[in-house]
Amino acid sequence: MPHRMERFRTESDLIGEKQVPGNAYYGIQTLRAMENFDISGVKVSAFPKYIESLALVKLAAAKANHELGDISDEMIKAIERAAEDVSAGLFNDQFPIDLIQGGAGTSTNMNINEVIANRTLEILGKKKGEYEFCHPNDHINMSQSTNDVFPTAIKIALIKMNVDLEEALAQLVEAFRKKGEEFSHVIKMGRTQLQDAVPMTVGQEFEAFAATLSEETARLEQNAALFEEINMGATAIGTGINTDPNYTDKVVKHLSDLTGIKLKRAKNFIEATPDTGAFVMYSSVLKRLAVKLSKICNDLRLLSSGPRTGLNEINLPPMQPGSSIMPGKVNPVIPEVVNQVCFVVFGNDTTITFAAEAGQLQLNVMEPVLVRSLFESMDMLQKAMDTLRELCIDGITVNEEHCKAMVLNSIGIVTALNPVLGYKVCSALAKEALRENRSVYDLVLEKKLLEKEDLDDILSPENMVQPRRFKQNNKK
């Protein structure tokens, strides 16, 4: 016969007793964390891969302890089923605590301990809170400490989240590459310091966007690999207190099998337990990616500026009216929102730097804010790249005739004549063209510096946008 659900149950800890909601799988320590840390509004439940990783860490520990004879056959079967349910996302709503918390992550560790313990009790036919049959600390946290569970689960979650981030990046790179191919024939003026420089194609510009972003895939992979080194078995400070001598190797193997990640134990647990260097390195890659994304979005806003008084070389898809007072105005809202995401990533990187530096002695208690910052940066970057691709890049069109007209009217094309006419003559041409508002093309023909056929050949789009050797005897 099923147990009658009580509205509340009484649980106790070293501080005292509290009434826990009867249907809650979390317990008293999670409840205290809810009361103590109403800070950011971002809960552990917002990141399912994190909960999955926590559950897999607990399952790997239970398997290792069972293998060592410290957990019974009946208990391991129930814990295994409970942990699998949690890792599958069936209890994500039972992780209501803020990611930013004091205690170096103890609240998060106890949250997962309590949820798995109470789900295990349910599977065993017991009531929630009957911890004499399965205890959050004695059974679910056996051979563990927050100080090895918390960073290990973070690293596994980051590796899993990195896969999604790389996929979003790859799709964005491909979108830019397709536009590069589509616009490969469109001639335009390149610019340096916002001044006319030399001609290029719109395709070259978009292919450059693709190229600079594609570099970041290798950086993400390289730095995510740093997370494969874990400190499971270190327990409190790295000495391995309360663990069997054979526990560490077993738990690392089980965790590798469960996650599909080739995890390895840290060489020195006392060093590894407070160390946050891998998080700093990975954050720096996120910042570098954000810097590139923001620069690209700045370029897209400039290139689409106008439409009558700006560059107006490309058209971004119109997404919404741009003004409450100016009829007909449409703003580059998608690049703008991506810019702002990038600014958040820059700030998070600074937060991560301070959090990493603030560790003292055998533990870094600032890991919770470090984790929140990393998770937020990754989550927002992924969404921003998907948004940029779907709502902006895929729909960009080019104003081909306008681009061509600006090239022909630009002083910058005089650079293409340098190898034939020489720098001094070209400088004089540029100066005269600016002074008299004339085109370089017309002045060259008027002064009979080149035949029209030769001039057209030199200034043809295909010859101005790639290397070309000029014979010395062509110079006048």
matplotlib code that plots the C-alpha trace (Angstrom):
import matplotlib.pyplot as plt

x = [0.0, 1.5, 2.4, 0.0, 1.7, 2.2, 2.1, 5.4, 8.1, 10.5, 14.2, 17.1, 20.8, 23.4, 21.7, 18.3, 15.0, 13.0, 9.7, 10.4, 7.6, 6.3, 6.5, 10.1, 12.9, 15.4, 15.9, 16.8, 20.2, 18.7, 15.9, 18.5, 20.3, 17.1, 16.6, 20.2, 21.1, 18.4, 21.0, 21.1, 17.8, 19.7, 19.0, 20.9, 17.8, 18.6, 21.5, 20.3, 23.7, 25.1, 22.4, 23.1, 26.8, 26.2, 24.1, 26.7, 29.4, 27.2, 26.5, 30.1, 31.0, 28.2, 29.5, 33.0, 31.9, 29.7, 32.7, 34.7, 32.0, 30.8, 27.3, 25.0, 23.6, 20.1, 21.2, 23.3, 20.4, 18.2, 20.8, 21.6, 18.0, 17.6, 20.7, 19.7, 16.3, 18.0, 20.5, 17.7, 16.2, 13.1, 13.8, 15.3, 12.7, 14.2, 17.3, 16.0, 19.1, 20.9, 24.1, 25.8, 26.2, 28.5, 30.1, 32.2, 29.4, 28.3, 24.7, 24.7, 26.4, 23.9, 21.1, 22.1, 22.7, 19.3, 17.4, 19.1, 18.7, 15.0, 14.4, 16.4, 14.2, 11.1, 12.4, 13.1, 9.5, 10.4, 9.2, 11.1, 13.2, 13.7, 17.4, 18.2, 17.7, 19.6, 21.3, 22.4, 25.8, 26.5, 25.4, 25.1, 28.1, 30.3, 34.0, 33.3, 33.5, 32.0, 35.6, 36.0, 32.4, 31.7, 34.6, 34.4, 30.7, 31.5, 34.2, 32.0, 29.1, 31.5, 32.8, 29.2, 28.2, 31.3, 30.0, 26.9, 28.8, 31.2, 28.2, 26.6, 30.0, 30.4, 26.9, 27.7, 31.0, 29.2, 26.6, 29.3, 31.1, 27.9, 27.5, 31.2, 30.5, 27.3, 28.9, 32.3, 31.7, 30.7, 33.4, 33.6, 36.0, 38.0, 38.6, 41.3, 40.8, 37.3, 39.0, 38.9, 41.7, 41.8, 39.1, 38.1, 35.0, 32.1, 32.8, 36.3, 34.9, 32.5, 35.0, 37.3, 34.5, 34.2, 38.0, 38.5, 35.6, 36.7, 40.0, 38.1, 37.0, 40.5, 40.9, 37.7, 38.6, 42.1, 41.0, 38.0, 40.4, 41.9, 38.7, 39.4, 41.7, 39.6, 40.3, 37.7, 39.1, 40.7, 37.8, 38.3, 41.7, 43.4, 44.7, 41.9, 40.7, 37.7, 38.4, 39.6, 43.1, 41.6, 38.6, 40.0, 41.0, 37.6, 35.5, 37.4, 36.9, 33.2, 32.8, 34.6, 32.4, 29.2, 30.1, 31.9, 34.8, 38.3, 38.8, 42.0, 43.0, 45.0, 48.7, 48.6, 45.3, 46.4, 47.3, 44.3, 41.6, 42.0, 43.3, 41.0, 43.5, 41.5, 38.5, 40.6, 42.0, 38.6, 37.1, 39.9, 38.8, 35.2, 36.4, 38.4, 35.4, 33.3, 35.8, 35.7, 31.9, 31.5, 33.9, 32.0, 28.7, 30.3, 31.2, 27.7, 26.2, 28.6, 28.2, 24.4, 24.3, 22.1, 20.2, 20.7, 23.4, 25.6, 27.7, 24.6, 26.6, 24.6, 21.0, 20.3, 16.9, 14.3, 13.3, 11.2, 10.3, 13.2, 11.7, 8.6, 8.9, 10.7, 8.5, 10.3, 13.4, 14.7, 17.6, 20.3, 18.8, 20.3, 24.0, 23.2, 22.0, 25.0, 27.3, 25.6, 26.1, 29.8, 30.0, 28.5, 31.2, 33.9, 32.6, 32.2, 35.9, 36.9, 34.7, 36.3, 39.8, 39.0, 37.3, 40.2, 42.7, 40.7, 41.3, 43.2, 45.3, 43.7, 40.4, 38.9, 35.6, 34.7, 34.0, 30.2, 30.4, 33.1, 30.7, 27.7, 29.9, 31.1, 27.7, 26.2, 28.9, 28.5, 24.7, 24.4, 27.1, 25.4, 22.1, 23.6, 25.4, 22.2, 20.2, 22.8, 22.9, 19.1, 17.8, 20.6, 23.4, 21.2, 19.0, 21.7, 21.6, 24.1, 23.7, 25.9, 25.6, 26.1, 29.2, 30.6, 29.8, 31.7, 34.8, 34.8, 34.3, 37.0, 40.4, 41.5, 41.8, 44.8, 46.8, 46.3, 48.2, 51.3, 53.2, 52.6, 52.8, 54.8, 54.0, 54.8, 52.5, 49.7, 50.0, 49.6, 46.6, 44.9, 45.5, 44.1, 41.1, 40.2, 40.7, 38.7, 36.2, 37.2, 37.6, 41.1, 40.0, 39.1, 42.3, 44.5, 42.9, 42.9, 46.6, 47.2, 49.1, 47.7, 45.7, 42.0, 42.5, 45.5, 43.7, 40.6, 42.7, 44.5, 41.3, 39.2, 37.7, 39.6, 42.9, 42.4, 41.4, 44.3, 48.1, 49.3, 52.8, 53.6, 56.5, 58.8, 58.7, 55.0, 55.8, 55.5]
y = [0.0, 3.4, 5.8, 8.7, 11.9, 14.3, 18.0, 18.5, 16.2, 17.1, 16.9, 17.8, 18.8, 20.2, 23.6, 22.3, 21.1, 22.4, 21.5, 20.2, 20.0, 16.4, 15.9, 17.4, 15.1, 17.7, 18.0, 20.3, 21.4, 22.4, 24.2, 26.2, 27.1, 28.4, 30.6, 31.8, 32.4, 34.2, 36.1, 35.9, 34.2, 31.7, 28.2, 25.0, 23.7, 26.1, 23.9, 20.3, 19.1, 20.2, 18.1, 15.2, 15.5, 15.6, 12.5, 10.6, 11.5, 10.1, 7.0, 6.4, 6.8, 4.4, 1.8, 2.1, 1.8, -1.3, -2.8, -2.3, -4.0, -0.9, -0.7, -3.7, -5.2, -4.1, -0.5, -0.2, -1.2, 1.4, 4.1, 3.3, 3.6, 6.8, 8.4, 7.4, 9.1, 12.3, 12.3, 11.8, 15.1, 13.7, 15.7, 18.9, 20.9, 19.5, 21.7, 25.1, 26.7, 29.7, 29.0, 31.7, 30.5, 30.5, 27.2, 26.4, 24.4, 22.4, 23.3, 22.0, 18.8, 18.2, 19.0, 16.2, 13.9, 14.5, 14.1, 10.8, 9.6, 10.3, 8.9, 5.8, 5.5, 5.7, 2.9, 0.8, 1.3, 3.8, 7.3, 10.4, 11.4, 7.9, 8.3, 5.4, 3.3, 5.5, 8.6, 11.6, 11.8, 8.2, 6.5, 8.9, 11.0, 8.0, 8.4, 11.9, 15.6, 18.7, 19.6, 16.7, 16.2, 19.9, 20.6, 17.2, 17.7, 21.2, 19.9, 17.1, 19.6, 22.0, 19.3, 18.4, 22.0, 22.7, 20.2, 22.2, 25.5, 24.1, 23.0, 26.4, 27.9, 25.5, 26.4, 30.1, 29.6, 27.7, 30.5, 33.1, 30.8, 30.4, 34.2, 34.4, 32.2, 34.0, 37.4, 36.3, 38.3, 41.6, 44.2, 46.8, 49.1, 47.8, 50.3, 50.8, 53.3, 53.9, 55.4, 54.1, 51.6, 49.2, 47.1, 43.7, 41.5, 41.3, 37.5, 38.0, 40.0, 37.3, 34.5, 36.4, 36.4, 32.6, 32.1, 34.1, 32.2, 28.8, 29.2, 29.2, 25.6, 24.2, 26.6, 25.4, 21.7, 22.3, 24.0, 21.8, 18.9, 20.4, 19.5, 15.7, 15.8, 15.4, 15.1, 12.4, 10.7, 13.8, 14.4, 17.4, 18.8, 16.2, 13.7, 11.2, 10.9, 8.5, 6.6, 3.1, 3.1, 1.5, 3.9, 6.6, 4.4, 2.6, 5.8, 7.4, 4.4, 4.1, 7.9, 7.6, 4.7, 6.6, 9.8, 8.5, 10.9, 9.7, 11.1, 10.9, 11.4, 14.5, 13.8, 15.8, 16.0, 18.7, 20.9, 19.9, 20.6, 24.4, 24.8, 26.6, 27.2, 25.2, 27.4, 30.5, 29.1, 28.1, 31.5, 33.2, 31.3, 32.3, 35.9, 35.6, 34.2, 37.0, 39.6, 38.3, 38.0, 41.6, 42.9, 41.1, 42.5, 46.0, 45.5, 44.3, 47.4, 49.6, 47.9, 48.0, 51.6, 54.1, 53.3, 56.8, 58.3, 55.4, 52.7, 50.7, 47.9, 45.1, 44.7, 43.0, 41.2, 43.7, 42.2, 44.9, 48.6, 50.7, 53.7, 54.9, 58.3, 57.9, 56.1, 53.7, 53.3, 49.7, 49.0, 46.2, 44.7, 41.2, 42.3, 44.7, 42.0, 39.8, 42.8, 42.9, 39.2, 39.6, 42.4, 40.0, 37.4, 40.0, 40.8, 37.2, 36.6, 39.3, 37.7, 34.3, 35.8, 37.4, 34.2, 32.0, 34.3, 34.4, 30.8, 30.4, 27.5, 24.1, 25.2, 27.9, 28.8, 31.1, 28.3, 28.9, 32.3, 31.0, 28.2, 30.6, 32.9, 30.1, 28.5, 31.9, 32.8, 29.5, 29.5, 33.0, 32.6, 29.6, 31.3, 34.5, 32.6, 30.7, 33.9, 35.7, 32.9, 32.3, 35.9, 37.8, 36.1, 33.7, 36.6, 39.2, 40.6, 42.9, 46.1, 45.1, 48.2, 50.6, 48.7, 48.9, 52.6, 53.4, 51.5, 53.4, 56.7, 56.0, 57.6, 54.3, 52.6, 54.7, 52.2, 49.6, 51.9, 52.1, 49.3, 50.9, 54.7, 54.8, 56.2, 59.9, 60.1, 58.2, 60.6, 63.6, 61.9, 61.2, 64.8, 66.3, 63.9, 65.0, 68.7, 68.8, 66.1, 64.1, 60.4, 58.9, 56.9, 60.1, 61.9, 59.0, 59.0, 62.8, 63.0, 60.1, 58.2, 54.9, 53.7, 52.9, 49.2, 49.0, 51.0, 48.9, 45.8, 47.1, 48.2, 45.1, 43.6, 40.2, 42.0, 44.3, 41.7, 39.3, 39.3, 40.1, 40.6, 43.7, 43.8, 46.7, 47.8, 48.6, 51.6, 55.0]
z = [0.0, -0.9, 1.9, 2.6, 1.6, 4.5, 3.8, 5.6, 7.1, 9.9, 9.1, 11.3, 10.9, 13.2, 13.2, 14.2, 12.8, 9.8, 8.1, 4.6, 2.0, 2.1, -1.7, -2.0, -2.9, -1.5, 2.2, 5.0, 3.8, 0.4, 2.2, 4.2, 1.0, -0.6, 2.4, 2.6, -1.0, -2.9, -4.9, -8.7, -9.5, -11.6, -10.2, -10.6, -12.4, -15.2, -16.4, -17.0, -18.1, -14.7, -12.8, -15.1, -14.3, -10.6, -10.8, -12.8, -10.3, -7.5, -9.4, -10.2, -6.5, -5.5, -8.0, -6.7, -3.1, -4.0, -5.8, -2.6, -0.6, 1.2, -0.4, -0.5, -3.7, -2.9, -2.1, -5.3, -7.5, -5.9, -6.0, -9.6, -10.7, -8.7, -10.1, -13.6, -13.1, -11.9, -14.8, -17.3, -16.1, -14.3, -11.1, -12.4, -10.5, -7.3, -7.7, -6.6, -5.1, -6.5, -8.4, -6.4, -2.8, 0.1, 1.3, -1.8, -3.3, -0.3, -0.8, -4.4, -3.3, -0.5, -2.9, -5.2, -2.2, -0.7, -4.0, -4.9, -1.3, -1.2, -4.7, -3.5, -0.4, -2.6, -4.8, -1.7, -0.6, 2.2, 3.0, 2.1, 5.0, 6.4, 6.2, 8.5, 5.4, 2.9, 4.2, 2.0, 3.7, 4.8, 1.6, -1.3, -0.3, 0.8, 0.1, -1.2, -0.3, -1.9, -2.7, -5.2, -6.3, -7.1, -9.4, -11.0, -11.9, -13.2, -15.5, -16.9, -17.5, -19.2, -21.6, -22.5, -23.0, -25.0, -27.6, -28.1, -28.2, -30.9, -33.0, -32.8, -33.8, -36.7, -38.1, -37.9, -39.7, -42.4, -42.8, -43.3, -45.7, -47.8, -48.0, -48.9, -51.9, -52.8, -52.8, -54.3, -57.5, -55.8, -55.9, -53.1, -51.3, -48.4, -45.6, -43.0, -40.2, -41.7, -44.7, -48.3, -48.8, -51.8, -53.5, -52.4, -52.8, -50.4, -50.6, -49.3, -46.4, -45.4, -45.9, -43.5, -40.9, -41.4, -41.2, -38.0, -36.2, -37.4, -35.6, -32.3, -32.7, -32.1, -29.1, -27.6, -28.0, -26.7, -23.5, -22.9, -22.8, -19.6, -17.8, -18.3, -15.3, -12.1, -8.4, -7.4, -4.3, -3.0, -0.6, 1.7, 0.9, -1.3, 1.3, 0.4, 4.0, 4.4, 1.1, 0.4, -1.2, -4.3, -4.5, -6.7, -9.6, -9.5, -9.3, -12.2, -14.3, -13.6, -14.2, -17.5, -18.6, -17.5, -19.3, -22.3, -21.5, -21.0, -17.5, -15.6, -12.0, -11.1, -10.4, -7.1, -5.3, -2.9, -5.8, -7.9, -5.2, -5.0, -8.6, -11.0, -13.8, -16.3, -15.8, -16.3, -19.5, -20.9, -20.0, -21.9, -25.1, -24.6, -24.3, -27.4, -29.3, -27.9, -29.0, -32.6, -32.6, -31.3, -34.0, -36.7, -35.4, -35.4, -39.1, -40.0, -38.4, -40.3, -43.6, -43.4, -42.1, -43.9, -46.0, -47.6, -45.5, -44.5, -46.3, -47.3, -48.9, -47.4, -46.1, -42.9, -42.6, -41.1, -37.8, -36.1, -36.4, -35.2, -33.6, -31.7, -33.3, -36.7, -39.3, -41.6, -39.4, -39.1, -36.7, -36.7, -33.6, -34.0, -34.2, -31.3, -29.0, -29.9, -29.0, -25.6, -25.0, -25.8, -23.2, -20.6, -21.5, -21.1, -17.6, -16.7, -17.7, -15.2, -12.5, -13.2, -12.9, -9.5, -8.3, -9.4, -7.6, -4.4, -3.4, -0.1, 1.1, 0.3, -1.3, -3.5, -1.9, -4.8, -7.3, -7.3, -8.9, -11.2, -12.3, -12.8, -14.9, -17.1, -17.6, -18.4, -20.9, -22.7, -22.7, -23.9, -26.6, -28.0, -28.1, -29.6, -32.3, -33.2, -33.2, -35.4, -37.9, -38.1, -37.9, -39.6, -41.6, -43.5, -44.8, -45.7, -49.2, -51.0, -52.9, -55.8, -58.0, -55.1, -54.1, -57.6, -58.0, -54.7, -56.0, -59.3, -57.5, -54.9, -54.6, -53.2, -56.7, -57.4, -55.2, -58.0, -60.3, -58.1, -59.8, -63.2, -62.6, -59.4, -56.0, -56.8, -59.8, -58.0, -55.0, -57.3, -59.0, -55.7, -54.5, -57.7, -57.7, -54.2, -54.8, -58.0, -57.1, -60.2, -60.6, -60.8, -63.8, -65.8, -64.8, -66.0, -69.4, -69.6, -68.8, -71.2, -68.5, -69.7, -72.7, -71.8, -72.5, -70.1, -67.5, -67.7, -67.4, -64.3, -62.7, -63.5, -60.4, -60.8, -61.0, -58.0, -55.4, -55.7, -56.2, -59.7, -61.1, -63.2, -65.6, -65.0, -68.6, -68.2, -66.1, -67.8]

ax = plt.figure().add_subplot(projection="3d")
ax.plot(x, y, z, "-o")
ax.set_aspect("equal")
plt.show()
